[in-house]
């Protein structure tokens, strides 16, 4: 009953949030005429003349979906240098550890390492993305396959890159150092070759360091672009990006006997200083062509090719015995080579049918992916296994592949046990159509559907090496994904919306490593995709003084086909019913609310604040019996287990105040409720509050000095995890000093 009671309380809270702006709106309407921006404004409208996540030039207030935008100015002001920094200040989403080598975002309780896009194009390789060349970051929440295709199960994150600007010549720069010893330099230069051609180059270098032993690394990238006006109706964007990243891999600390992070180990890095590393190199070519056929018809064509090469070698704790102070270490090395070709085209048209006004978006997409992946597990010579045990000391007694184990024996480790070697080819054909129908000035209806044909073939090279026979598995999924919505506008600056959308994720997962078999069918018949649906009701209200309020209530349902779990006797652990050859459908539900306010309180004072409430339970995958053999929870019923890394409450706020024309200050707070590090709910990540601050001083109208302080109160906290024994240790108080300018 606790779950339902809290949900009712949350709905009541949302009702108060929904009703409050109506009272304010009525006062505004009585006292003054509301005026709204009708031109493109960074952070207020999605870009209307460039590729973006929504394909159509729709003001945020008319989008029937919860979303957040972080602009380039906000990135600099708050000192963000990673996707994780942005996520921490975004309602409804949290960051997962990503095993220390990749961005991993939990969108409304759904974990993803692949729902990333750049200029609306899929960017699903696992790495840490930099922010040096971005105009803004768009986070859309809720399943929506209409524009994104497979995935997008809890939401997506789209990065909008900087493009050449006609008629302007400028040079921007940023340099910074932090108290850990890291630093960064960034360059942004635009050159207008003539009235129709603009060239722009963004580049950066970053030296990585933090509070953890052994951690170091660097990354750099360069992104030259060209914006060409071929005709008054036709524009072309060309871009090449080179990315090179290298860093030490740290997967955190294990949990203790009390089911919480083992705080006595926060200063120990459980890894090999010389061997644990990840490298990533990518060459990315992007082109987009836009043509205005008629005043009411525009077309976009884009092409992207990315060649990615990644290596990831790591060690990580899998157990910890507090009575003996001994930790178990495991490890592996993984390499990925992936080539992605993405071709997409769409038309956006406006027309009338009787009294109805239509904004029609129709398009298609083709994706061709070649993915090679292998994994070698560690082998310790003393155990002849992938696990060895060490005394939990600082530093851990393992370096360069040699060390001394907890028994005092010399041990050597190699990455020599082939665990996985696959080659996968993926081809995806997609077509979609969406119609935004204005039935009246106060009512829009949105109808859309997408068709995806997802075809994958996986060649298991490991089987061929072991047996000399080929093990090739393939599957094709043909799926329709609908989207329905409405936008009700009682006045121009208020919208009430509702939406329903669906998405799916093939059982090859996000990285195409495997195709699990369906136990109820003959060999090589693979499981159906996971499916997701989203119901959402929300409110958006733009105040007259450039302040925007949004709120939403939603429910996500997930359905996952999988092999039935066996029923075990709780006393002996023996299998009572193996459910051999059976298939079950495991469902889960996530319910929640979100609220966000952004904009200017006064000419000198701006604010961004967000709150989310999330609650979701797993469904029992097998009958649960008590000690006497009585049924406690039947298979398919709510298990009482909460989804991992699903904090019930999160809150964030950031505010800047311009004290004088040259001097300004900023302050922020993030609160994250406790959550579980594992689906078994055995280990808890404690709740935490982190305070941040900033100060800015303009030396001239072109040069700014800035300091950003993170974790002002030096709080010990554990922001995320990958498993119950891979828990991230948050950074202590630290500061970054930067100088930036534009000429």
C-alpha positions in Angstrom: 0.0 0.0 0.0 3.0 2.3 0.5 3.6 2.5 -3.3 0.0 3.4 -4.1 -0.3 5.9 -1.2 2.8 7.7 -2.2 1.7 7.8 -5.8 -1.7 9.4 -4.7 0.2 12.0 -2.6 2.5 12.7 -5.6 -0.5 13.2 -7.9 -2.1 15.6 -5.4 1.2 17.5 -5.3 1.3 17.7 -9.1 -2.3 19.0 -9.1 -1.2 21.9 -6.8 1.6 22.6 -9.2 -0.8 22.5 -12.2 -3.3 24.8 -10.6 -0.9 27.4 -9.2 0.1 28.8 -12.6 -3.6 29.2 -13.7 -4.2 31.5 -10.8 -1.0 33.5 -11.7 -2.0 33.4 -15.4 -5.4 34.9 -14.7 -3.7 37.7 -12.8 -1.3 38.3 -15.6 -4.2 38.3 -18.1 -6.1 40.8 -16.1 -3.2 43.2 -15.5 -1.3 43.1 -18.7 -1.2 41.8 -22.2 1.1 38.8 -22.5 3.7 39.0 -25.2 5.8 36.1 -26.3 9.0 35.7 -28.3 8.3 34.6 -31.9 11.9 34.4 -33.0 14.5 31.7 -32.2 15.8 32.1 -28.7 18.6 29.9 -27.4 17.1 27.9 -24.5 13.5 28.9 -25.3 12.9 27.4 -28.8 14.6 24.4 -30.3 16.7 25.4 -33.3 14.3 26.0 -36.2 16.9 26.2 -39.0 19.1 23.2 -38.1 18.7 19.5 -37.6 17.4 18.8 -34.1 15.7 16.0 -32.1 12.2 16.9 -33.2 12.7 17.5 -37.0 10.1 20.2 -37.1 10.3 23.9 -36.0 8.1 23.5 -32.9 8.2 25.9 -30.0 8.9 24.1 -26.7 5.5 25.1 -25.3 3.8 23.2 -28.2 5.8 20.0 -27.8 3.6 17.3 -26.0 6.6 15.9 -24.1 8.7 16.7 -21.1 12.1 18.1 -22.1 15.1 20.1 -20.8 17.6 22.2 -22.7 21.1 23.2 -21.4 22.7 26.0 -23.5 26.3 26.6 -24.2 26.2 29.6 -21.8 24.9 27.4 -19.0 27.6 24.8 -19.7 30.3 27.5 -19.2 28.6 29.2 -16.2 28.1 26.1 -14.2 31.5 24.7 -15.1 30.1 21.5 -16.8 32.7 19.3 -18.5 30.7 16.1 -19.0 27.3 14.7 -19.8 27.1 13.5 -16.2 27.4 17.1 -14.9 24.4 18.1 -17.0 22.3 15.1 -15.9 22.9 16.0 -12.3 21.0 19.2 -12.8 18.2 17.8 -14.9 15.0 16.4 -13.4 13.8 12.9 -14.2 17.3 11.6 -15.2 20.3 10.4 -13.2 23.7 9.1 -14.1 24.9 5.6 -13.8 28.6 4.7 -13.5 29.0 3.2 -16.9 31.8 0.9 -15.7 34.2 3.9 -15.7 34.5 4.1 -19.5 31.3 5.5 -21.0 28.3 7.8 -20.5 25.4 5.9 -19.0 22.1 7.8 -18.3 19.1 6.5 -16.4 16.1 8.2 -18.2 13.1 7.9 -15.8 14.4 4.7 -14.4 15.5 3.1 -17.7 19.3 2.8 -18.0 20.8 3.5 -21.4 24.3 3.7 -23.0 23.1 4.1 -26.6 20.2 6.7 -26.6 22.6 9.5 -27.6 22.2 11.6 -30.7 24.2 14.4 -32.3 22.3 16.9 -34.5 19.5 14.3 -34.5 21.7 11.5 -35.8 22.3 8.3 -33.7 25.6 8.3 -31.7 25.4 4.9 -30.0 29.1 4.0 -29.4 30.1 3.8 -25.7 32.5 6.6 -24.7 32.6 9.8 -22.6 31.3 12.6 -24.7 32.9 16.1 -24.5 31.0 19.4 -24.7 33.6 21.7 -26.4 31.7 22.1 -29.7 28.0 22.4 -28.5 25.4 25.0 -28.8 23.0 23.1 -26.5 22.1 19.7 -25.1 18.5 18.6 -25.4 17.1 15.9 -23.1 13.7 14.5 -24.1 12.1 12.2 -21.6 9.8 9.2 -22.2 9.7 6.4 -24.9 9.3 7.9 -28.4 10.5 5.8 -31.3 8.7 8.1 -33.9 11.8 10.2 -34.6 14.5 8.1 -32.9 13.7 4.5 -33.8 14.8 1.6 -31.6 15.8 2.5 -28.1 14.7 5.9 -26.7 13.0 3.7 -24.1 13.1 6.2 -21.2 14.3 9.2 -23.2 17.1 10.5 -25.4 19.9 13.0 -25.2 20.7 15.1 -28.3 23.7 17.3 -28.7 23.4 20.3 -31.1 26.8 21.3 -32.5 28.1 24.7 -33.4 27.9 25.6 -37.1 29.5 28.3 -39.2 27.9 31.8 -39.0 27.6 33.9 -42.1 28.8 37.5 -41.9 30.8 37.2 -38.7 34.4 36.8 -37.8 35.3 35.9 -34.3 37.7 33.9 -32.1 36.6 32.5 -28.8 38.7 30.8 -26.2 38.6 29.2 -22.8 41.4 28.0 -20.5 41.1 26.5 -17.1 42.9 24.6 -14.3 41.4 22.7 -11.3 42.7 21.9 -7.9 43.2 18.2 -8.8 45.8 19.2 -11.3 43.7 18.8 -14.4 43.2 21.5 -17.0 41.6 22.4 -20.4 42.0 24.7 -23.3 39.3 25.3 -25.9 39.2 27.2 -29.2 36.2 28.4 -31.2 36.9 30.4 -34.4 34.5 31.5 -37.1 35.6 33.0 -40.5 33.1 34.4 -43.0 34.9 33.7 -46.3 32.2 35.6 -48.2 28.6 36.4 -47.8 27.6 32.8 -48.6 30.4 30.7 -46.9 31.4 30.5 -43.3 34.1 28.3 -41.9 34.3 27.4 -38.2 36.7 25.4 -36.1 36.2 24.1 -32.6 39.1 22.3 -30.8 40.0 21.3 -27.3 42.5 19.6 -25.1 41.9 18.4 -21.6 44.3 16.9 -19.0 42.3 14.6 -16.7 42.8 14.2 -13.0 40.6 13.7 -9.9 40.6 12.7 -6.3 41.2 8.9 -6.9 44.6 7.2 -6.8 46.1 6.4 -10.2 43.5 8.4 -12.1 44.9 10.3 -15.1 44.4 10.7 -18.8 43.8 13.2 -21.5 41.5 13.8 -24.4 41.4 16.1 -27.4 39.3 16.8 -30.4 39.0 19.0 -33.4 35.8 19.8 -35.4 36.1 22.0 -38.5 32.8 22.8 -40.2 31.6 24.7 -43.2 28.2 26.4 -43.7 27.5 27.2 -47.4 24.5 29.0 -48.8 24.3 27.3 -52.2 21.2 29.4 -53.1 18.8 31.6 -51.2 16.7 28.4 -50.7 19.5 25.9 -50.1 22.1 25.5 -47.4 24.8 22.9 -46.8 26.6 22.0 -43.6 29.8 20.0 -43.7 31.6 18.7 -40.7 34.5 16.5 -39.8 35.4 15.6 -36.2 38.4 13.7 -34.8 38.2 12.5 -31.2 41.0 10.9 -29.1 40.4 9.9 -25.5 42.5 8.0 -23.0 41.9 7.6 -19.3 42.4 5.3 -16.3 39.5 3.1 -15.5 38.1 3.2 -11.9 35.0 1.2 -11.0 34.8 2.4 -7.4 34.5 0.5 -4.1 32.5 -2.5 -2.9 29.7 -2.6 -0.4 30.0 -3.6 3.3 28.1 -6.1 5.4 25.5 -3.4 6.3 24.4 -3.2 2.6 25.9 0.2 2.1 29.1 1.5 0.5 32.2 0.4 2.5 33.1 3.9 3.6 36.4 2.7 5.2 37.6 1.9 1.7 36.9 5.3 0.0 40.6 6.1 -0.4 41.4 2.8 -2.1 41.4 2.3 -5.8 40.8 -1.4 -6.6 42.7 -1.7 -9.9 46.0 -2.1 -11.6 47.7 1.3 -12.1 49.4 0.3 -15.3 46.9 -2.0 -17.0 43.5 -0.5 -16.3 42.8 2.0 -19.1 40.4 2.9 -21.9 41.2 4.4 -25.2 38.8 5.7 -27.8 39.5 7.1 -31.3 36.9 8.2 -33.8 36.7 9.9 -37.2 33.2 11.3 -37.9 32.0 12.9 -41.1 28.6 14.6 -41.2 26.8 16.5 -43.9 23.3 18.0 -44.0 21.5 19.7 -46.9 18.4 21.8 -46.4 16.2 23.2 -49.2 13.2 25.4 -49.0 11.0 24.1 -51.9 8.1 26.5 -51.2 7.2 28.9 -48.5 5.4 26.0 -46.8 7.6 23.1 -47.8 11.1 22.4 -46.6 13.3 19.3 -47.0 16.4 18.0 -45.1 18.9 15.4 -46.1 21.7 14.2 -43.8 24.5 11.7 -44.0 26.9 10.6 -41.3 29.7 8.1 -41.2 31.7 7.3 -38.1 34.7 5.0 -37.7 35.2 4.1 -34.1 38.0 2.1 -32.3 37.8 1.4 -28.6 39.8 -0.6 -26.0 38.7 -1.1 -22.4 40.8 -2.9 -19.8 39.7 -3.0 -16.2 39.8 -4.6 -12.8 36.9 -4.4 -10.3 35.9 -5.6 -6.9 33.3 -8.4 -6.8 33.3 -9.1 -3.0 34.5 -7.7 0.3 34.8 -9.5 3.7 34.9 -6.9 6.5 36.1 -9.4 9.1 39.2 -10.3 7.1 39.6 -7.1 5.1 39.9 -9.1 1.9 38.5 -8.1 -1.4 38.0 -10.2 -4.5 39.1 -8.7 -7.8 37.9 -9.7 -11.3 38.8 -8.1 -14.7 38.7 -8.3 -18.5 39.8 -6.4 -21.6 37.3 -5.6 -24.3 37.8 -4.1 -27.8 35.2 -2.7 -30.2 35.6 -1.6 -33.8 32.4 -0.1 -35.2 31.5 1.7 -38.4 28.2 3.5 -38.6 26.6 4.9 -41.7 23.4 6.8 -41.2 21.4 8.3 -44.1 18.2 10.2 -43.3 15.8 12.5 -45.1 12.6 14.3 -44.2 10.1 16.8 -45.5 8.3 19.4 -43.4 5.2 20.9 -44.9 2.3 23.1 -43.9 -1.1 23.1 -45.6 -4.8 23.5 -45.0 -7.7 21.0 -45.4 -10.9 22.9 -44.8 -10.7 24.6 -41.4 -7.8 22.3 -40.3 -4.1 23.5 -40.4 -1.5 20.7 -40.8 2.2 20.6 -40.1 3.2 17.3 -41.7 6.6 15.7 -41.1 7.5 12.6 -43.2 10.8 11.0 -43.7 13.0 7.9 -43.7 16.3 6.6 -42.4 18.8 3.9 -43.3 21.5 2.7 -40.9 24.3 0.3 -41.7 26.4 -0.8 -38.8 29.4 -3.1 -38.7 30.5 -4.1 -35.2 33.4 -6.3 -34.1 33.7 -7.0 -30.5 35.9 -9.3 -28.4 36.5 -9.9 -24.7 39.3 -11.6 -22.8 38.9 -12.4 -19.1 41.7 -12.2 -16.6 43.6 -15.3 -15.5 45.4 -15.2 -12.2 48.1 -17.9 -12.1 47.6 -18.8 -8.4 43.9 -19.5 -8.8 43.9 -20.3 -12.5 40.7 -18.3 -12.5 39.5 -14.8 -13.3 39.2 -13.9 -9.6 42.0 -13.4 -7.1 41.8 -12.1 -3.5 43.8 -9.2 -2.1 44.1 -7.5 1.2 42.3 -4.1 1.0 45.2 -1.8 1.5 46.2 1.5 -0.1 47.5 0.9 -2.7 46.2 -2.5 -3.7 49.1 -4.9 -4.1 48.8 -5.3 -7.9 50.8 -3.4 -10.5 51.8 -4.1 -14.1 50.1 -7.5 -13.8 52.1 -8.8 -10.8 51.4 -8.6 -7.1 50.9 -10.4 -3.8 47.6 -11.9 -2.9 45.9 -12.1 0.5 47.7 -15.3 1.3 51.1 -13.7 0.8 51.7 -15.5 -2.5 53.2 -13.8 -5.6 50.6 -13.7 -8.3 50.6 -12.8 -12.0 47.6 -11.9 -14.1 47.1 -11.9 -17.9 44.1 -11.1 -20.1 44.2 -14.5 -21.9 40.8 -16.3 -21.5 38.7 -15.6 -24.6 35.2 -15.0 -23.3 33.5 -13.4 -26.4 34.4 -12.7 -30.0 31.6 -11.7 -32.3 31.1 -9.9 -35.6 27.7 -8.2 -36.1 26.1 -6.6 -39.1 23.0 -4.4 -38.6 20.8 -2.8 -41.2 17.8 -0.7 -40.3 15.2 0.7 -42.7 12.8 3.2 -41.3 9.9 5.4 -42.4 7.8 7.8 -40.4 5.0 10.3 -40.7 3.6 12.8 -38.2 0.8 15.3 -38.5 0.3 18.2 -36.1 -3.3 19.2 -36.7 -4.5 22.6 -35.5 -8.2 22.0 -35.0 -8.7 25.4 -33.4 -6.3 28.2 -32.2 -6.5 26.5 -28.7 -6.3 22.8 -29.7 -3.7 20.8 -31.6 -3.8 17.0 -32.2 -0.6 15.1 -33.0 -0.8 11.8 -34.8 2.2 9.8 -36.0 3.6 6.4 -36.6 7.1 4.9 -37.5 8.0 1.7 -39.2 11.3 0.1 -38.5 12.9 -3.0 -40.1 15.8 -4.0 -37.8 17.9 -6.8 -39.3 20.9 -8.2 -37.4 23.3 -11.0 -38.1 25.8 -12.1 -35.4 28.7 -14.4 -36.2 30.2 -16.0 -33.1 33.9 -16.3 -33.9 34.6 -17.9 -30.5 32.5 -20.9 -31.4 34.4 -21.2 -34.7 37.8 -21.0 -32.9 36.7 -23.7 -30.4 34.9 -26.1 -32.7 35.7 -25.2 -36.3 32.0 -24.7 -37.1 30.2 -21.5 -37.8 27.7 -20.2 -35.3 25.7 -17.5 -37.1 22.4 -16.2 -35.7 20.2 -13.6 -37.3 16.9 -12.0 -36.6 14.6 -9.4 -38.2 12.2 -7.3 -36.3 9.5 -5.3 -38.1 7.8 -2.9 -35.7 5.3 0.0 -35.9 5.7 2.6 -33.2 2.8 5.0 -32.7 2.6 8.5 -31.2 -0.6 10.2 -30.2 -0.9 13.5 -28.4 -2.9 16.7 -27.9 -2.0 20.3 -26.9 -4.7 22.4 -25.3 -3.9 26.1 -25.1 -6.4 28.1 -22.9 -4.2 31.1 -23.7 -1.1 31.6 -25.9 1.4 31.2 -23.2 -0.1 28.1 -21.5 -0.4 24.6 -22.8 -1.8 21.5 -21.3 -0.7 18.4 -23.2 -1.2 14.6 -23.1 0.7 12.0 -25.1 1.0 8.3 -25.7 4.0 6.8 -27.3 5.8 3.4 -27.8 9.3 2.2 -28.4 11.2 -1.1 -28.6 14.7 -2.4 -28.0 15.8 -5.5 -30.0 17.2 -8.3 -27.8 20.6 -7.8 -29.3 20.7 -5.0 -26.8 22.3 -1.6 -27.3 25.7 -3.0 -28.4 24.8 -6.0 -30.6 27.0 -8.5 -28.7 24.5 -11.4 -28.6 21.1 -12.7 -29.6 19.5 -14.7 -26.7 17.5 -17.8 -27.8 13.8 -18.3 -27.2 13.6 -21.5 -25.1 10.1 -22.4 -26.3 11.1 -22.6 -30.0 13.7 -24.5 -31.9 17.4 -23.5 -31.8 18.4 -20.1 -33.2 15.0 -18.6 -32.8 15.7 -15.5 -30.8 13.6 -13.6 -28.3 11.2 -10.8 -29.3 12.2 -7.2 -28.5 11.6 -5.4 -25.2 8.7 -3.0 -25.6 8.0 0.2 -23.8 5.0 2.5 -23.6 4.6 5.9 -22.1 1.5 7.9 -20.9 2.1 11.5 -20.0 0.1 14.5 -19.0 1.7 17.8 -18.5 1.5 21.6 -18.3 3.8 24.3 -19.8 3.5 27.9 -18.8 5.6 30.8 -20.2 5.5 33.8 -17.9 5.6 37.3 -19.5 9.0 38.0 -17.9 10.8 35.1 -19.7 10.2 32.6 -17.0 9.0 29.1 -18.0 7.3 26.5 -15.8 6.7 22.9 -16.8 5.2 19.9 -15.0 4.3 16.4 -16.0 2.9 13.1 -14.6 3.7 9.9 -16.4 3.7 6.1 -16.4 6.1 3.9 -18.3 5.4 0.2 -18.8 8.1 -2.3 -19.9 7.5 -5.8 -21.2 10.5 -8.1 -21.5 10.3 -11.7 -22.9 12.7 -14.0 -21.2 13.4 -17.6 -20.2 11.3 -18.6 -17.2 13.2 -18.6 -13.9 13.1 -21.9 -11.9 11.2 -22.1 -8.6 13.4 -23.1 -5.7 12.8 -24.5 -2.3 13.8 -21.6 0.1 15.2 -24.0 2.7 17.4 -26.2 0.5 17.8 -24.1 -2.6 16.9 -27.1 -4.7 14.9 -26.5 -7.9 11.2 -27.5 -7.5 10.1 -26.6 -11.0 12.7 -25.9 -13.7 10.1 -24.5 -16.1 12.2 -26.1 -18.9 11.5 -24.7 -22.3 9.1 -22.1 -21.0 8.9 -18.4 -21.9 7.5 -15.7 -19.7 6.8 -12.0 -20.1 8.3 -9.9 -17.3 6.7 -6.5 -16.9 7.6 -3.5 -14.8 6.0 -0.1 -14.3 7.6 3.3 -13.5 5.4 6.1 -12.4 6.5 9.6 -11.6 6.1 13.4 -11.7 8.5 16.1 -12.8 8.4 19.9 -12.4 10.9 22.5 -13.7 11.2 26.2 -13.7 13.7 28.2 -15.8 14.3 31.7 -16.8 14.8 35.2 -15.3 13.3 36.4 -12.1 14.6 39.9 -12.7 17.0 41.5 -15.2 19.8 40.6 -12.9 18.6 37.2 -11.5 18.0 34.0 -13.3 17.1 30.5 -12.1 16.8 26.9 -13.1 15.2 24.4 -10.8 13.8 20.9 -11.2 12.1 18.2 -9.1 11.2 14.6 -9.9 9.4 11.8 -8.1 10.0 8.3 -9.4 8.6 5.0 -8.2 8.9 1.7 -10.0 8.6 -2.0 -9.1 9.9 -5.2 -10.6 7.6 -8.1 -11.4 8.4 -11.4 -9.8 10.2 -13.7 -12.3 9.3 -16.8 -10.4 7.1 -18.0 -7.5 8.4 -16.9 -4.1 7.8 -19.3 -1.3 8.2 -18.9 2.4 10.0 -21.4 4.7 6.9 -23.6 5.0 6.5 -23.7 1.2 3.6 -21.4 1.1 3.3 -19.1 -1.9 4.2 -15.5 -0.9 4.4 -13.8 -4.3 3.2 -15.5 -7.5 5.2 -15.3 -10.7 4.1 -12.2 -12.6 3.0 -10.2 -9.5 4.7 -7.1 -8.2 7.7 -8.4 -6.3 8.1 -5.5 -3.9 11.6 -4.9 -5.3 12.4 -1.4 -6.6 14.3 -0.9 -9.8 18.0 -0.2 -9.2 19.3 3.4 -9.4 15.8 4.8 -9.1 15.9 7.6 -6.4 12.4 8.4 -5.3 13.0 12.1 -5.0 15.6 14.3 -6.7 15.8 18.1 -6.6 18.2 20.6 -8.2 18.5 24.3 -8.4 21.0 26.7 -9.9 20.8 30.5 -9.8 23.0 33.4 -11.0 22.8 37.0 -9.8 24.6 39.9 -11.4 25.8 41.9 -8.5 27.4 44.7 -10.6 27.8 45.1 -14.3 31.2 43.4 -14.0 30.7 40.9 -11.1 28.2 38.1 -10.7 27.8 35.0 -8.5 26.1 31.7 -8.9 25.0 28.9 -6.5 23.5 25.5 -6.9 22.2 22.5 -4.9 21.5 19.0 -5.9 19.6 16.4 -3.8 19.4 12.8 -4.7 17.3 10.4 -2.6 18.7 7.0 -1.6 18.4 4.2 -4.2 19.5 0.6 -4.7 22.7 -0.3 -6.4 21.3 -3.7 -7.5 18.0 -5.2 -8.6 18.0 -7.5 -5.6 17.8 -4.4 -3.4 20.7 -5.7 -1.3 22.8 -2.6 -1.4 21.7 1.0 -0.8 23.2 4.2 -2.2 22.7 6.8 0.5 20.9 10.0 -0.2 23.1 13.1 -0.6 23.0 16.9 -0.9 25.8 18.6 -2.8 26.3 22.4 -2.9 28.2 24.2 -5.7 29.1 27.8 -6.3 30.6 30.1 -8.8 31.8 33.7 -9.2 32.4 35.7 -12.4 34.3 38.9 -13.1 34.5 40.7 -16.5 38.0 42.2 -16.9 36.8 43.8 -20.1 33.7 43.4 -22.2 35.5 40.6 -24.0 37.4 38.7 -21.2 35.9 37.0 -18.2 37.5 35.4 -15.1 35.6 32.7 -13.4 35.8 30.3 -10.4 33.5 27.2 -9.9 33.6 25.4 -6.6 32.1 21.9 -6.5 30.9 20.2 -3.3 31.3 23.3 -1.2 30.6 21.5 2.1 33.1 18.7 1.3 30.3 16.1 1.6 31.2 12.4 1.3 28.7 10.9 -1.2 28.2 8.0 -3.6 26.3 9.3 -6.7 25.9 6.1 -8.7 27.0 2.5 -9.2 27.3 -0.2 -11.8 26.7 -3.2 -9.5 26.4 -3.7 -5.7 30.3 -3.8 -5.5 31.1 -1.1 -8.1 30.1 2.1 -6.3 31.4 5.5 -7.4 33.0 7.7 -4.8 32.0 11.4 -5.2 34.7 14.1 -5.4 35.5 16.2 -2.3 35.5 20.0 -2.4 37.4 21.2 -5.5 37.6 24.3 -7.6 38.2 25.2 -11.3 39.6 28.5 -12.4 38.9 29.7 -16.0 39.5 32.6 -18.2 37.4 32.9 -21.3 36.8 35.5 -24.0 35.6 36.3 -27.5 37.1 38.7 -30.0 
